[in-house]
């Protein structure tokens, strides 16, 4: 589907299915927009720059751990 980042609002949005939004669930900085039968339609990450920064740190750590375990 489609993923967008709005630097002005610092929100990352990821459309994962087509459909009309019927309900929204909030989990900290994550908003899960639900459509028919409570299936996820759109995921938004608020304060996304912090999330991306943490993800990059985790990926680097995983790469280091993988390199160490293969030796």
C-alpha positions, 0 to 999 in steps of 0.5 A, a space after each residue: 500500500 502506501 507509507 508517508 512521513 510528514 516532517 511538519 507533524 512528525 507523523 509516519 502513516 502506513 496505509 495497509 488496506 483499503 477501506 473506510 475507517 470505523 474506529 481507532 485504537 491508541 497504543 502509546 504513540 501508535 494509532 491503529 485505524 480500523 475498518 470493517 470487522 475491526 481489520 487494520 486500515 491505517 497505522 500512524 506513528 506519532 513523534 515518528 523521528 524518535 521511533 525511527 531513531 530507536 529502530 535504527 539502533 535496534 537494527 545496528 545492535 542486531 547486526 552486531 549480535 549476528 556478526 558476533 554469533 557467526 564467529 
